Amino acid sequence: VSTQSTWGLHSAMKGVIVRFVLFALFFSSVFAVSSLPWARTVFSVEANRYIIVDEKGREIILRGANVENELREWPKDSRPIDPAAYDGICPKNDAKYSEPPICELDAGRGVPPLNRSTAWNSSNDFSQMRAWGFNAIRLCISWEQLEPTPGVYSTQYLDRVEQMVGWAAEQGIYTILDMHEDWYTHWLPVPAREYPPYLTFSYGQDGAPSWAVDANGYPSLAPFSFDPLNPAMMSAFDAFYNNKITANSSIVGEAPGPGLQDHFIGAIAALARRFVNCSAVLGFEILNEPQLGSMVLHMLDFSAQHLYPLYSRVIQAITGTRDGLPTCTSTVPPRLDCSYPDLGIHDTRHLMMFEPSAIRNQFDFALQRSKPFTDYPNIVYTPHAYTHVFTLDRVLKIPVNSSHYPPSYDFAFETAHAEALMMRAALLITEYGVSPDQDGYVLVNMTRAQETSRTGSTVWSWKSNGGGDNGWCLYDQSPSYPDVQNGPEIASRIQYLARIAPRFVVGHLHAYSYTPPTMISKSANGTAQFGTDAKFVLRASYVPSSSSSSSSRKGASNDADDSLLTEIIMPAAVVWSLGGAAHVDVSVTGAVDPASIQMLQYPDGSQLLTFAPNGAGEYSVLVQSKLSSSASVTHSRSLAGESAVADALAFDRSVARRVESLKATSLTGANTDSDSDDEAFVASMLRDAPSEILVAYEASRKFIGTLLADIADWFGSPVSRRPNFATLFGKPGVPQHLGAALPPTKRR
């Protein structure tokens, strides 16, 4: 069956209004915290990858933002974490915090979820997120606030987290609970004596509580302000990875053991106990951007001996998975030959998410042996993609428009999909982003690569005190808005981040693509005018299981069902750029039941297109403006999405080649402790990179090794003895500018 339905909302407004009323009543009356469908991962034979699906087997495409809430540099005059402080009010913003308060002002005023204002000054964060077209947030959780004293997990902080999860769920938004840290903590010890100018104080940022910091006597100093080489931070991570028992951590309390890692696992367990029956929580991301500690020159072995064993322990504790191992009789020191004690939560319905070491941000590939590490099936690999932002070309100060490494924006996604497949995990990019002044040539390519690879993502970040043209957020927070939560939306963020996108897809998703509108003009106050040339295409195919010789998704249901709907969201800003609802031109063609096609409209102007496949076959969607010159092109299944499909197929072939390369590399299964392993692995991955990239990497390893040795000598020496660090720059093979050419940091 092939059908075509072109929507002109002005000619069918009565039916649209009826459907909208029913839609609003449903969400207002019954959309509770537990109403979002449970998610799980399954292997898709057609896609040759693991994907995230809902209870009906529909693929979930996640798009959203990172939400920092009260994460950073806490406490500072104790911004409230009591949910009552946010019930119908929004605390006054203060620039001393890195982010504004996260609120849903109308939630406490009895306003139904879909009727809440989405204006920039409404203080309704989660309603605003839905208006952007987002269906997921990555909520950055503070270990410090969750366990402010050893062995005591804060009920009030859990209540505050639950409040935000509930607000998100009311808007149809999943929440990822991310145990966030940057440089381990902001409680690193302050230097007590003078040090050379090239050793500068490193503040750290967020993460561990003060009682969980063991810096082994090192002050918090970073050579040339390069935080990854801060010996205090490195030592604190070493103590954590080795589950060190300190005077404070020995106070066990509610923790499952006396070590630092035991307390951390206990913190995640506290979250899991609170949300074990909540489907609105998509899952738990175990640790943000893990640093390597003192194993900075032994990256492969760090992942094999410390990072992935940590992930296994967390999964074992929360889910009860044993991985074929006996249960450890003691958690200190951490062992590889037994499983972490089952904490009795048995949470087997949430996704467990994990990142590679943070060094991936410099290479766009992970320096790890990517192989299965857990028997738990619902796992998601969550690396970050910062191509031409933190990658090696930026270390060398190579301009983006003349950089040949990374070879493409797709590269980070090709390697990530290959790594995920090797670990039997689905993939989600939980951080990407750049400052708005680079949106037109960096962000535009990041979002295109996500769609080519059919990869979900959460942008860094939602709102920030320090926004405007220099921040990383979606709303202006310039000095013009000193006390309010935020200023207006940043125009280029609307252009590239408010996108038509699928939320749930029935069957196999071949490809989808959104072409952002042209920005015609931008006024002094940031208001922009966009052209009507935005366009969205999608291609998919559906095979009911009754007519299929084998299940296309192991564990997924493909049975025909009237409620088995593909859903495509159209943010209000996009509808407006297309000329308004009356000019939105939608074509749904192929194996689709014409009676199932509905266009539902939110009060803010966003629209939701839903339809059901009808029998086996391909189906296509094309959305554009009737005012666009391209609207005269005949709507046909053969035209819609051909280019997107070709790009997706080429991407999949590249992933397959990278998987075979990883399989063929003996290092994938090696278990040696050798510097040559790291060097050979990087050399194999950089074989097509410009020679200066590999030379810079090799020189950096030598430079860092010597530097760390000299720093250790310095800290262990009398004040009068000062090693000459400057001579390091004269060593053969070390670029003279390495010390000054360090990658930029995220503007928090």
C-alpha positions in Angstrom: 0.0 0.0 0.0 1.3 3.4 -0.9 -0.3 6.6 0.2 0.6 10.3 0.1 -0.9 12.9 2.4 0.1 16.6 2.1 -1.0 18.7 5.1 -2.1 22.3 4.7 -3.2 23.0 8.2 -5.4 25.9 7.2 -7.6 23.5 5.2 -8.1 21.0 8.0 -8.0 23.1 11.1 -11.1 21.7 12.6 -9.8 18.2 12.8 -6.4 19.5 14.0 -8.1 21.4 16.8 -10.1 18.3 17.9 -6.9 16.2 18.0 -5.0 18.9 19.9 -7.7 19.2 22.6 -7.6 15.4 23.2 -3.8 15.6 23.2 -3.7 18.4 25.8 -6.2 16.7 28.0 -4.3 13.5 28.0 -1.0 15.1 28.9 -2.6 17.4 31.5 -4.5 14.7 33.4 -2.4 11.5 33.3 1.2 12.4 32.3 3.0 11.4 35.5 6.6 10.7 36.4 6.3 7.0 35.4 4.4 7.5 32.1 7.3 7.5 29.7 7.9 4.1 28.1 10.8 2.0 29.5 13.8 1.9 27.3 16.2 -0.9 26.6 19.0 -1.8 24.1 18.7 -4.4 21.4 20.8 -5.4 18.4 19.4 -4.3 15.0 20.5 -6.7 12.3 19.6 -4.2 9.6 21.7 -1.5 11.1 24.4 -3.8 12.5 24.5 -1.9 15.7 22.9 -1.8 19.1 20.0 0.7 19.4 17.8 2.1 22.1 14.1 1.1 21.8 11.0 1.5 23.8 8.6 -1.2 25.1 7.0 -1.6 21.6 10.4 -1.9 19.9 10.3 1.5 18.4 13.8 3.1 18.1 14.2 6.1 20.4 16.1 9.1 18.9 17.3 11.2 21.9 18.0 14.9 21.5 18.5 17.2 24.4 20.8 19.3 26.6 23.0 19.0 29.7 21.4 20.6 32.8 23.8 21.6 35.5 21.3 22.7 38.2 23.1 23.3 41.6 26.2 21.4 40.5 29.2 23.7 40.5 31.3 25.2 43.2 28.8 24.4 46.0 28.3 25.6 48.6 28.4 29.4 47.9 26.1 31.0 50.3 24.0 27.8 50.0 21.8 28.1 47.0 18.8 26.1 48.1 18.4 22.4 47.2 15.1 22.1 49.1 12.3 21.4 46.5 10.0 23.8 48.5 12.3 26.7 47.4 11.3 26.0 43.8 7.6 25.4 44.3 5.9 28.1 42.3 8.9 30.4 42.6 12.4 30.6 41.0 15.3 31.7 43.3 17.0 34.9 42.2 20.0 34.3 39.9 23.5 35.3 41.0 26.5 35.5 38.8 28.7 33.9 41.5 27.2 30.6 40.5 28.3 29.0 37.2 24.7 28.4 36.2 21.3 29.9 36.9 18.7 28.1 39.0 16.7 25.4 37.2 13.0 26.0 37.6 9.5 25.2 36.4 7.7 28.2 37.7 4.2 27.3 36.5 4.4 23.8 37.9 3.7 25.1 41.4 0.9 27.4 40.2 -1.4 24.8 38.9 -0.8 25.4 35.2 -1.3 22.2 33.1 2.1 21.1 31.6 1.4 21.9 28.0 -0.2 25.3 28.8 2.9 26.7 30.5 4.7 29.6 29.0 7.8 28.8 26.9 8.9 32.4 26.6 12.6 33.1 27.4 11.7 34.9 30.6 9.1 32.4 31.9 11.5 30.4 34.2 9.9 27.3 32.9 13.0 25.4 31.9 11.4 22.0 31.0 8.6 23.6 29.0 11.2 25.5 27.1 13.2 22.4 26.5 10.1 20.7 24.9 9.6 23.8 22.8 13.1 23.3 21.5 12.1 19.8 20.4 14.2 18.1 23.1 13.1 14.7 24.6 16.1 14.1 26.9 18.2 15.9 29.4 21.4 14.9 31.0 21.0 16.0 34.6 24.5 16.6 36.2 24.4 15.0 39.7 26.8 16.2 42.4 28.4 13.5 44.5 29.2 16.3 47.0 25.6 17.2 47.5 24.4 13.6 47.4 26.9 12.5 50.1 27.9 15.7 52.0 29.2 13.7 55.0 30.6 10.2 54.8 28.0 7.5 54.6 25.0 9.8 54.7 23.1 10.2 51.4 21.0 13.4 51.4 17.2 12.8 51.2 16.7 16.4 50.5 19.0 16.4 47.5 17.3 13.2 46.2 13.9 15.0 46.6 15.3 17.9 44.5 16.5 15.6 41.8 13.1 13.9 41.8 11.4 17.2 41.4 13.4 17.9 38.2 12.8 14.4 36.9 9.1 15.0 37.4 9.1 18.3 35.7 10.9 16.8 32.7 8.5 13.8 32.5 5.5 16.2 32.4 6.9 17.5 29.1 7.7 14.0 27.7 11.4 14.4 28.4 13.6 11.5 29.7 16.3 12.2 32.3 19.8 10.7 32.4 21.3 10.9 35.8 24.9 11.7 35.3 27.4 11.4 38.1 29.3 14.5 37.0 32.8 15.6 37.9 35.4 17.8 36.3 38.9 17.5 37.6 37.6 15.3 40.4 36.5 18.2 42.8 36.9 21.8 43.7 38.3 20.9 47.1 41.9 20.3 45.9 44.5 21.6 48.4 45.6 25.2 48.0 49.4 25.6 47.6 51.1 26.7 50.8 54.3 28.1 49.3 55.6 29.9 46.2 56.1 27.9 43.0 57.4 28.8 39.6 55.1 30.8 37.4 54.6 27.9 35.0 52.9 26.0 37.8 49.6 27.8 38.3 46.9 27.1 40.8 44.2 24.7 39.5 40.8 25.2 41.0 39.2 21.9 40.0 35.5 22.3 39.3 33.0 19.8 40.7 32.5 16.2 41.8 33.8 14.7 45.0 33.0 16.1 48.5 35.9 17.5 50.5 36.1 14.4 52.7 36.7 12.2 49.7 39.8 14.0 48.5 43.2 12.4 49.1 45.8 14.4 47.2 48.7 12.6 48.8 50.3 15.8 50.0 50.4 17.5 46.6 49.2 21.1 46.2 46.8 21.8 43.3 49.1 23.2 40.7 48.9 22.6 37.0 51.9 23.1 34.6 51.1 25.8 32.1 47.5 25.8 33.5 47.0 22.3 31.9 44.6 20.7 34.4 45.1 17.0 33.4 48.7 17.2 34.7 47.7 18.6 38.1 49.5 16.2 40.5 46.9 16.8 43.3 44.1 15.9 40.9 46.0 12.9 39.6 46.7 11.6 43.1 43.0 12.1 44.1 41.9 10.0 41.2 44.5 7.3 42.0 43.1 7.1 45.5 39.6 6.8 44.1 40.4 4.2 41.5 42.2 2.1 44.1 39.3 2.4 46.6 41.6 3.8 49.2 40.4 3.8 52.8 40.9 7.2 54.4 40.1 8.4 57.9 36.9 9.9 56.5 35.8 7.1 54.2 36.3 4.6 57.0 33.0 6.0 58.4 30.9 3.6 56.4 27.4 4.6 57.4 25.0 3.8 54.5 27.9 3.1 52.1 28.5 -0.5 51.0 32.2 -0.4 52.2 35.0 1.7 53.7 36.8 2.8 50.5 36.3 5.9 48.5 35.0 3.9 45.5 32.6 2.1 47.9 31.1 5.5 48.9 30.7 6.5 45.3 29.0 3.3 44.4 26.7 3.9 47.4 25.8 7.3 46.0 24.7 5.7 42.7 22.9 3.1 44.6 21.0 5.8 46.5 19.8 7.2 43.1 18.9 3.7 41.9 16.8 3.0 45.0 14.9 6.2 44.6 14.2 5.8 40.9 14.1 2.0 40.5 10.5 2.0 39.3 10.6 5.3 37.4 10.7 4.9 33.6 11.1 8.7 33.2 14.7 8.1 34.3 16.4 6.7 31.2 19.4 5.5 33.0 22.5 6.2 35.0 25.8 7.6 33.5 28.5 6.3 35.9 31.2 8.9 35.6 31.7 12.1 33.5 35.0 12.5 31.6 37.2 10.2 33.7 40.7 11.4 34.1 43.6 8.9 34.1 45.3 9.9 37.3 49.0 9.0 37.3 48.4 6.5 34.4 48.3 9.4 31.9 51.1 7.7 29.9 49.5 4.2 30.2 46.1 4.8 28.7 45.3 1.3 27.5 46.1 -0.2 30.8 44.2 2.5 32.7 41.0 1.5 30.9 41.6 -2.3 31.3 42.8 -2.2 35.0 40.8 0.7 36.5 38.1 2.4 34.4 36.1 -0.6 33.1 36.4 -2.6 36.3 34.8 0.4 38.0 32.0 0.3 35.6 31.6 -3.5 36.1 31.4 -3.0 39.9 28.7 -0.3 39.6 26.6 -2.5 37.3 27.1 -5.5 39.5 26.0 -3.6 42.6 22.9 -2.0 41.1 21.6 -4.7 38.8 22.8 -7.9 40.6 24.7 -9.1 37.5 27.5 -11.4 38.5 29.4 -11.7 35.1 30.1 -15.4 35.9 32.3 -14.5 38.9 32.0 -15.3 42.6 31.0 -12.4 44.8 33.9 -10.6 46.5 34.2 -11.1 50.2 35.9 -7.7 50.6 35.8 -4.6 48.4 39.2 -3.4 49.4 41.4 -3.5 47.4 39.3 -3.7 44.3 39.7 -7.0 42.5 39.2 -8.3 38.9 38.5 -11.9 39.8 35.2 -11.5 41.7 32.0 -9.4 41.4 31.0 -6.5 43.6 28.4 -7.4 46.2 24.8 -7.3 45.1 23.2 -4.4 47.0 19.8 -5.8 46.6 18.3 -3.2 44.3 18.1 -5.5 41.3 17.4 -2.6 38.9 17.3 -4.4 35.5 15.1 -1.9 33.6 17.4 1.1 33.4 20.2 1.8 31.0 23.7 1.8 32.4 25.8 4.4 30.6 29.6 4.7 30.5 32.3 6.9 29.0 35.8 6.3 27.8 38.6 8.2 29.4 38.5 12.0 28.8 41.6 11.8 26.5 39.2 10.7 23.7 38.2 14.4 23.4 41.7 15.1 22.0 41.8 12.2 19.5 38.1 11.6 18.5 38.8 7.9 19.2 39.2 6.1 22.5 42.6 4.8 23.7 41.2 1.6 25.1 40.7 -2.1 24.3 37.1 -2.0 23.2 35.6 -5.4 24.2 32.7 -6.7 26.3 33.1 -6.0 30.0 29.7 -6.9 31.4 26.9 -9.4 30.9 24.2 -6.8 31.6 22.4 -6.2 28.3 21.1 -2.6 28.7 24.3 -0.6 28.3 25.0 2.6 26.4 28.4 3.9 25.4 28.4 7.7 26.0 31.6 9.4 24.6 31.8 13.1 23.9 32.4 14.6 20.5 34.3 17.9 20.4 35.8 17.9 16.9 37.9 21.0 16.2 37.1 22.2 19.8 39.4 20.0 22.0 41.0 17.8 19.4 44.8 17.8 18.6 44.5 20.3 15.9 43.4 22.9 18.5 46.3 21.9 20.7 48.6 22.8 17.9 46.6 26.0 17.2 45.7 24.9 13.6 42.8 26.9 12.3 39.6 24.9 11.7 39.4 25.9 8.1 42.9 24.6 7.4 43.0 21.6 9.7 43.3 18.1 8.3 42.8 16.3 11.6 40.4 15.0 12.6 39.8 14.0 9.0 36.0 14.8 9.2 33.3 15.5 11.7 32.0 12.0 10.9 35.2 10.5 12.2 34.3 10.9 15.9 31.0 9.1 15.2 32.6 6.4 13.0 35.0 5.4 15.7 32.4 5.7 18.5 30.0 3.4 16.7 32.8 0.9 16.1 33.9 1.0 19.8 30.3 0.6 20.9 29.7 -2.4 18.7 32.8 -4.0 20.0 31.5 -3.6 23.5 27.9 -4.7 22.6 26.5 -1.3 23.6 24.2 1.3 22.0 25.7 4.7 21.5 24.6 8.2 22.7 26.8 11.3 22.6 26.2 13.0 25.9 28.3 16.1 25.2 29.1 18.2 22.2 29.2 21.9 21.7 31.1 25.1 21.1 30.8 28.8 21.7 28.1 30.5 19.5 30.5 32.5 17.5 31.6 29.2 15.9 28.1 27.8 15.2 28.1 28.6 11.5 31.2 26.4 10.8 31.5 24.0 13.8 28.1 23.4 15.3 26.4 23.1 11.9 28.8 20.2 11.1 28.5 18.5 14.5 24.7 18.3 14.1 24.9 17.1 10.5 27.3 14.3 11.6 24.9 13.2 14.3 22.1 12.9 11.7 24.3 11.1 9.1 25.2 8.6 11.8 21.7 8.4 13.3 23.1 9.2 16.7 21.3 10.8 19.7 22.9 13.6 21.7 22.8 16.1 24.5 24.4 19.5 23.9 26.6 21.2 26.4 24.8 23.1 27.9 21.3 24.4 28.6 21.9 27.6 30.5 25.0 29.3 32.0 26.0 32.4 33.8 28.5 33.6 31.2 26.5 33.1 28.1 26.0 35.5 25.2 28.5 35.2 22.4 31.2 33.7 24.6 29.2 31.0 26.4 28.2 27.5 25.5 24.5 27.7 26.4 21.3 28.3 24.4 20.2 31.5 26.1 22.0 34.8 26.5 23.3 35.6 30.0 25.1 38.8 29.3 25.4 41.7 31.8 22.2 43.1 30.4 20.4 40.4 32.4 22.2 40.5 35.8 19.5 39.1 38.1 17.0 37.2 36.0 17.4 33.5 35.2 18.5 34.1 31.6 18.2 36.4 28.6 16.6 35.6 25.2 17.5 32.6 23.0 20.7 32.9 21.1 19.8 33.2 17.4 22.3 30.8 16.0 21.3 28.2 18.6 17.7 28.4 17.3 19.0 28.0 13.8 21.0 24.8 14.4 19.6 23.2 17.6 15.8 23.7 17.2 15.4 20.9 14.6 12.7 18.8 13.1 13.6 15.3 14.3 12.2 11.8 14.9 11.4 10.8 18.5 10.2 7.3 18.0 10.6 5.3 14.7 8.8 2.1 13.8 11.0 -0.3 11.9 14.5 0.3 10.6 15.6 3.9 10.3 17.6 4.2 7.1 18.3 7.9 7.3 17.0 11.3 8.3 18.3 14.8 7.8 17.3 18.4 8.7 18.5 21.4 6.7 18.5 24.5 8.9 17.0 27.7 7.6 19.2 30.5 6.4 19.6 33.4 8.8 18.6 36.5 6.7 19.2 39.1 9.3 20.0 39.6 13.0 19.2 42.8 15.0 21.3 44.4 17.6 19.2 42.8 20.4 19.8 39.3 19.0 16.4 38.8 17.3 16.9 37.0 14.0 14.9 36.6 10.8 15.2 33.2 9.1 14.4 32.1 5.5 11.7 29.6 4.6 14.3 27.1 3.2 14.4 24.6 6.2 13.7 21.0 5.1 13.4 17.6 6.8 13.5 14.2 5.2 13.3 10.7 6.7 13.4 7.2 5.2 12.6 4.0 7.1 11.2 0.5 6.5 9.0 -1.8 8.5 8.6 -5.6 8.4 6.0 -7.0 10.8 7.4 -10.0 12.6 4.7 -12.3 11.3 6.0 -11.9 7.8 9.6 -11.9 8.7 11.8 -15.0 8.6 13.8 -13.8 11.6 13.5 -11.1 14.2 15.2 -7.9 13.0 15.6 -6.8 16.6 16.4 -9.4 19.2 14.0 -8.8 22.0 11.9 -6.2 20.1 8.3 -6.5 19.0 7.5 -5.8 15.3 3.9 -6.9 15.4 1.4 -4.6 13.6 -0.3 -2.4 16.2 -2.5 0.6 15.8 -0.6 2.3 18.6 2.8 1.6 16.9 3.4 5.1 15.8 6.4 6.9 14.3 6.6 10.4 15.9 8.3 13.4 14.5 8.6 16.7 16.4 8.6 20.1 14.8 9.7 22.8 17.2 7.8 26.1 17.3 10.8 28.1 16.0 11.0 25.8 12.9 7.3 26.0 12.3 7.6 29.8 12.5 10.6 29.8 10.1 8.6 27.8 7.6 6.0 30.6 7.4 3.7 29.4 10.2 1.4 26.4 10.6 -0.7 27.3 7.5 2.4 27.0 5.3 3.9 23.8 6.7 4.0 21.3 3.9 4.2 17.6 5.0 4.3 14.6 2.7 4.1 11.1 4.1 4.5 8.4 1.5 4.9 4.6 1.2 3.7 1.9 3.4 1.6 4.1 5.8 -2.0 3.9 6.9 -3.4 7.2 5.7 -6.1 7.2 8.4 -3.4 7.2 11.0 -1.7 10.4 10.0 -2.2 13.2 12.5 -0.7 16.6 13.0 -1.0 17.5 16.7 -0.3 21.1 17.8 1.0 22.3 21.1 -0.1 25.7 22.5 3.4 27.1 22.0 3.1 26.4 18.2 5.2 23.2 18.1 3.7 20.3 16.1 3.9 16.6 16.4 3.5 14.4 13.3 2.4 10.8 14.1 1.5 7.9 11.8 1.4 4.1 11.7 3.1 1.8 9.1 0.6 -0.3 7.2 2.2 -3.6 6.2 5.7 -4.3 5.1 7.7 -1.8 3.1 9.5 1.5 3.1 8.0 4.8 4.1 9.3 8.4 3.7 8.6 11.8 5.2 9.3 15.2 3.7 8.7 18.5 5.5 9.2 21.9 4.0 7.5 25.3 3.5 5.0 26.0 0.9 6.7 29.3 0.5 10.0 27.7 -0.4 11.0 27.3 -4.0 11.8 23.7 -3.4 8.1 23.1 -2.5 7.3 22.8 -6.2 9.3 19.6 -6.4 7.0 16.6 -6.8 6.6 14.8 -3.4 7.7 11.3 -4.2 9.2 8.4 -2.2 12.0 8.1 -4.7 13.1 11.7 -4.2 12.6 12.2 -0.4 15.8 11.4 1.4 17.9 9.9 -1.4 20.9 12.0 -0.5 20.5 11.3 3.2 20.3 7.6 2.6 23.5 7.6 0.5 25.3 9.5 3.2 24.1 7.1 5.9 25.2 4.0 3.8 28.6 5.5 3.3 28.9 6.2 7.0 27.9 2.6 7.8 30.6 1.3 5.4 33.2 3.4 7.2 32.1 2.0 10.6 32.4 -1.5 9.3 36.0 -0.9 8.1 36.9 0.6 11.5 35.4 -2.5 13.3 37.5 -4.8 11.1 40.6 -2.7 11.8 40.0 -3.0 15.6 39.4 -6.7 15.3 42.6 -7.1 13.3 44.7 -5.2 15.8 46.3 -7.6 18.3 46.2 -4.8 20.8 42.4 -5.2 21.1 42.9 -8.3 23.2 46.3 -7.6 24.7 46.9 -7.4 28.4 50.5 -6.1 28.6 51.7 -3.1 30.5 53.8 -1.4 28.0 54.3 2.1 26.7 54.8 0.7 23.2 51.2 -0.6 23.3 49.8 3.0 23.6 52.2 4.3 21.0 51.4 1.6 18.5 47.7 1.9 19.0 47.7 5.7 18.5 50.0 5.3 15.5 47.6 2.8 13.9 44.6 5.1 14.4 46.6 8.2 13.2 48.1 6.5 10.1 46.1 8.7 7.8 46.6 11.9 9.8 49.1 14.6 8.8 52.6 13.8 10.0 52.7 16.8 12.3 49.9 15.3 14.4 51.7 12.0 15.1 55.0 13.9 15.7 53.2 16.2 18.2 51.7 13.2 20.0 55.1 11.4 20.3 56.8 14.6 21.4 54.1 15.3 23.9 54.5 11.8 25.5 58.2 12.5 26.0 57.6 16.0 27.2 54.9 14.9 29.7 57.0 12.1 31.0 59.9 14.4 31.8 57.7 17.1 33.1 55.9 14.8 35.6 59.2 13.4 36.8 60.5 16.9 37.4 57.3 18.0 39.1 57.6 15.1 41.5 61.2 16.0 42.1 60.2 19.6 42.8 57.5 18.8 45.3 59.9 16.5 47.1 62.7 19.0 47.2 63.6 21.9 49.5 62.2 25.3 48.5 65.7 26.5 47.5 66.0 23.8 44.9 64.2 24.7 41.7 64.5 22.4 38.6 64.8 24.3 35.4 61.5 23.4 33.7 62.4 25.8 30.8 65.1 23.4 29.6 62.4 20.9 28.7 61.4 23.0 25.7 64.9 22.7 24.3 64.9 18.9 24.3 65.2 17.4 20.8 61.9 16.7 19.1 59.8 18.8 21.5 57.9 21.7 19.7 58.9 25.0 21.3 55.2 26.1 21.6 53.8 23.0 23.3 53.6 24.6 26.7 51.5 27.5 25.5 49.4 25.7 23.0 47.0 23.8 25.2 43.4 23.0 24.3 40.7 25.4 25.2 38.4 24.7 28.2 34.6 24.7 28.3 33.2 28.1 29.4 31.1 27.0 32.4 
